[in-house]
Amino acid sequence: MNDEQLRKSVEKQVKRMQRAEKERPTLLAQSVFMGTLTLLFVLPLILGAYLGNWLDNMAQGYSMRWTMGLLFVGLIVGVINAYIYFREHD
C-alpha cells in the first residue's frame, strides 16, 4: 500500500467518523424513544389488568380468569406494538 492509498483510506475513515458523530441521537431523543416504547408496551398490560379485574369483580365468587386472560392479551398486544415501533424506527 503506497502513501497515497493510505492517505485516502484514512481520510475516508475520518469522514465516516465525523458523519457518525453528527448523526448520533441526543439524550432527549433517546429519552423520547424509550418513553414512547414504554407506553406502547406497558399501557396494554395495565389496561388488560384493570379491565380483567373489573370483569372479575362483576362475577359471583372469587375469580381471576378475566384478569389473567386480559393480562396475557395485553402482553401480546404490547409485544406486537414494540415490534412494530422498532421496525418502523430502525
PyMOL commands that set and color helices and strands:
alter all, ss='L'
color gray80, all
select helices_A, chain A and resi 3-23+27-58+65-88
alter helices_A, ss='H'
color red, helices_A
deselect
rebuild
show_as cartoon
